Amino acid sequence: MPSISDLLKKQENLRRSVVPLQPSENVMTRNATMALSSDFNHRYSLSMDSEYRGSKMDNAYAGTRFSEELIERTEKLAALSFKMDFADVRPISGHLAAMQVLGNLLKKGDSFLYIPQEWGGYDGYESIYLPRMFGLKGRKFPMKNWKIDYEKLGGIETDYAALVLGASVFFHPYDLKKLRKFFPDSLILYDASHVLGLLSQGLFQKDLDLVDILYGSTHKNFPGPQGGIIIGKGEFENKIKEQVIWKYYDNFHLARIAALGISFEFLERSDYGVRCIKNTEALIKTLREFQVHFVNEPEVTESCMFMLDHENPAELSRKLERHHILIDRIGRVGLNEATMRGLRPQEMKVIGGVIKKVIYGEKFHSATILRPVLDKMNDL
């Protein structure tokens, strides 16, 4: 039986031998990765205004001076990046961030609109999951061609406590002005897990100032550690942060927050988002030249994710994996990690050629064709 250390080496060797095109995965800079194994990885910090046996406490632990500074600094970087008033970097996953947002802003019996699963929406908003947990009523947005059907919005009731935007299959931005016009009294909650890196650099979504709360995962389109984040307007900060300890988490993993802060510092000086979009456009262009079909034709996407239209996407994914290319089992393709690993539009021509050969059942030696591409990928 291999040791755990052996498995670590095998995993790293595996990832050096494949082209990563899964939209739910990304990598960080080397400095951010090193932060995960820093001394913060062993520490706790639990700021509170409390009293224990007659003694007042501002933190449950000692030695937290730099821990508190780390959280404050990272939250300032996050709020500045999205041009919003506050951030909460404590959620340890995007799903827990969604729980905190819904659980703290909505009350039992409230209704909200969300993107349905059949149009790429996140499964967690379906009735048997988060709505049942918090006693909420989820209602589906009317959809047309992977977009909200704005024409039909005028014919539905408007007394929703919130609009929950964002999806797991995320092709297009939203018309936030129309949504605000139709639902002037509803909170606009934006699950940005699959576009967070683009939004942090002012790309993809216009009028982000109309959003009340932005939240999501920090390890998909955003090149950070696995975890979650919440950013929003100042009027909601107290409510978002109220009674979250022992309700959604207690230890929020300081080393993760350190890695997140370094990732924000990296994006301040990087053109990552622009390169993501260029790589996506280049790969789509190449595949179109090979007559490969897409879901959501003819627009395909405005983000860094698209989906191949194939009768058996799971089998296609398995075949591509045997040829050193990773897409997920539903046929989604994302350029997050490939971009972070240093690939450019010229490499997309080679990658597209291999995808075409697999789709059309051609015989070829993929390792030889992809070797120049794999050699260009950096380890960060």
N, C-alpha and C positions, 0 to 999 in steps of 0.2 A: 504494500500500500504506500503511495507517495506521501511524503510529509507535506505539511501546509506550505513550507518554504518552497518545496518543489512545485506545488500548484501555483504559487505566485509567479515563479519563473515561467511556467508553461503558459499562464495567462498573458504575461507580458510578451512572450514570443509570439503567441497567437495574434495579439493585437498589432504587432509589427508586420504581420504577414497578410493583413486584410485592408481593404478600402472601406472606411467606416461611413455608411450613409444612412444610419438610423436617426430619425429626427428627435427621439427621446434621449439621445446620448450626446455628450460633449466631453471635452477635456479642458483642463486649466493650464495656466502657465506653470513653469517649474517652481517659481517662488510660492505660488498659491498651494501647490501640492505639498511642498515642504512645510507649509504652515500647519497642515493637518497632523504632522508628527512633532510639532513644537511642544514646548512645556504646557501651553494652553490646553493640550489634549488631555491633561491629567487634572485639570482644575475645575472648580465650581465657582459660580458667583450668583447670588440671589438677592438682588436689591429689594428692600422692602421697608415700609414704614410701620414697624410693628413693635410689640412689647412682649418680653418673655420673662416671667417670674419677677416682674417689676423693673426689668432692665430694658431700655429702649434700644432698638436695633435699626441700622440703616442697611445692613447686609448680613445675611445669615452666616457668612464665612469671613475669615480673616485673610489678609494678603491679596485683596481684590482690587487694589488701586489701578493696575494696568488693565485688568479685565473690564472694569467699568469704563475706562478710557477707550478701550477697544470697541466696545458696543456703541458708545456715543459717536466715535469717529466713523465707524462703518455706517451707522444710520444717517449721519450727515452726508456722507458720500452718496448713499442711495437716494436720499431725498433730492440732493442737488442734481444727480444724474437724470432723474425723471421730472425735474422742475416741479416737485410737489412739496408739501409742507412738513411731512413727517414720514418716518419709516419704522417698521418693527422687523428686526432681523432674527428674532428668536424662533419662529416656526421651523421645525426640523424637517418639514417636507411641504410640497405644494398642496397636498391634500389637507394637511393640518392647517395650513394657511387659509384654505377654503372653509374649513370647519370654524376657525376663529372668526372669520369675516361674517359668515352666515349666523353663527351662534351668538355673536355679540351685537350685531346690528339689527337682526330680525327677531321678532317674537313669535311665540307659538301661535299658529293659526294664520300667519302671514302667507301671502302668495307671491311667487316670483316667476318671471319668464326666463327660459334658458334655451340654449341651442340643443335640439334633440339629438340623441345618440345616432339615429339613422342618417343624420346630416353631419356627422363628425363630432358631435358634442361629447363632452366628458361624461363617462358613465356614472360618476359620483353624484351628478345632479339628478339622475333618474329617481323616481319616487321611492324605490325600496332602499335607497342609500341615505344620503345626507338629509333629504326632506323628512324621511321617517324618523331619523335620529333627533331632529329638532322640532318635529311637529309642524313642518311647513308644507305648503302646497305648491309644487312645481308645475308650471304650465309651459307647453312648448311654443317657441316662436314659430310663426308660419315661415316656411323656407321655400326657396326656388333657386335651383342651380347653385347650391352651396352658399347662397347668400340669404340674408333675411329678406322676406317678401314685404317690402315697405308698403306696397299698395294694399295689402290685406290688414296692415296694422290699424288702419282707420276704422275697421269694422269690428274690433275687439274691445273688450272693457279695458279701462285704463287704471283701475284701482289696485295696481300691483305695488307691493312694498319695494321691490327691486327688480332690475333687469340684470341678469347674469350673462355676460358676454364671454367670448373665448371658447376654444374647442380643441379637441385632440387632433382633428383634421382641420387645419387652419390655413385657408387659402387667401382670404380677402379681409381687408379692414372693414370697419362699420361706419355707417353714416350717423355719427353721434349727434349731429344737429337735428336730424329727423327724429331720432329716438328721444331726444330731449323735448322736442316739440310735441310728439305723441304722448309722452309720459312725463309731464313737467314735475310731478310730485314723487316720482320713483327714484330710488338710489340707482346709480349706474355702477355696477361692480364688474370689473374686467379681469378675468382669469387669463393672464398673459403668458402662461407657462411656455407656449411654443413660439412666442415672438418677443420675449422679454429682452433679449440682447439687442434686437432691432430697435425696440422702443427706447432703450437706454441711450441710444445714439440718435434719437430724433427721427427714426425711419418708420415706414409702414403705416402707422396710424396718425391721421391728422386730428386736431382738436382734442388732444389728450387732456386738456384742461377741463373738459366737460365730464371727465370720469371722476367719481367720488372716491373710489378705492380701487387700486391696482394691486394684484397679488399673483402669486404663482410659484413654480419651481425655479430653482437657480442653477440647474444643471442640464437643461435641454438647449434651447436656443441661446440662453445666457451661459457663457463659459465659466461657470463657477462650481463650487462644491455641491454635492447632493444636499438639498435642503429647500427651504421656502423663504418667502419674504412678503411683506405687506407694505404698501406705500399709499399715501392718500392726502386728502385735504385736512387741514388742521382741526376743523370742527369735529372730526370723527376720531381724533387721536385718543382721547380719554376713554371713549367707549370701546374702541378696538383693543386697547391695552388693559381694560378692566378685568380683573380676576381671571387672567389667563394661566397663571401658575397653578398647578394641581388640577387644572380643568382641561387643558390641551397638552401640556408638557410641564416638566419641572426642570430637568437639566437640558439646556438648549445648545450644548456643545460649543464651547468657546473656540476651539481650534477651527471648527467649521466657519464661525463668524470671522476669524482672522483670514481664512482663505477667501471668504466672500469679499472682505474689504480689499484685499490685494487684487482680486478680479475687477472690482470697480476702478481701482487705480490704473490697472492695465487698460481698460476700455477708454479711459480719459485720453490716452495717447495713441489709440489704435483705430484703424479703419476696418475693423472686423466686420461690422454690419454691411458696409458697402461691398466688401469682398464676398460675403455670403450671398448677397443678391446677384452679383456678377457670376459667381460659380453656378448658381441655380439656373440663371438664364442660359449660360453656356451649355450646361448638361441637357437642358430641355431642347435647345436648338439642335444639338448633335443627335439626340434621340428622334426628333422630328424628321431629320434628314434620313434616318433609317426606317421611317414609317412605323415607329413605336407609338402605341396609343396611350393616352392619358385619361384619367378621370377628370371631369370638369373641363372638357374641350369647349371652345377654343382658348379660353383664357388661361387655363391650367393653374396659375398661382400668381400672387403678388408678394408672397412671403418667401421663406427659404425651404419650404416643404411642398412636395407634390406627390401625386399617387399614380402609379402605373395601372392601366386598365387591362387586367388579365383575367382569364376565366378561372384560374386557380392561383391566386397570389401567394398562398402559403407554400405551394410546391415550387413556384418561381423563386421565392425567397430561399428555399432549401437548395435549389440548383445554383443560384448565385453564390450562396455561401460556400459551396463546393468549389467555386471558381474565384474565391477570395474577395467577394464583394458582399457586404452586409446591408440588406434592407430589412424592414420588419415584415412580419407574416401577413399583414393586410395590404402590403404593397406600397406603404409610405416610404418616400425617399427624402432625406434631409441633408443639407450641406453644412451643418453646424461644425461637426468634428473635423471633417475633411478640410474645411477652411482654417480652423485653428491649427491643424497639423501642417499648414503651409501650402496646400494645393491651390492651383490657379486655373483660370479658364482653359489653358492649353492642355492640362491634364484631363479635363472633362471630355475631350475628344477621344482619348484612349479609353476612359472608363465607359463612355457611352458605346463605344465599339464592342466592348466585352459584353455589356448588357444586351446589346442587339444580338450578338452571336448566341447567347444563352437562350433568349426568347425564341429565336428561330431554329434552335436545335443544331447549330453548326458544330463541327468537331474542331477543336483548337486547343492550344496549350496556354491557358490563361496566365500561369505563373510567369512565363516568358514575356508575354505582352504587357503584363502589369508591373514587371520588375522596375522599369524606369520611374513609374509613378510611386511605388512603394519606397524606392530609394530617396525620393524627394520629400517624403513625409518626415517631419521632425518629431522628436520624442518630447519636446517641451521640457 
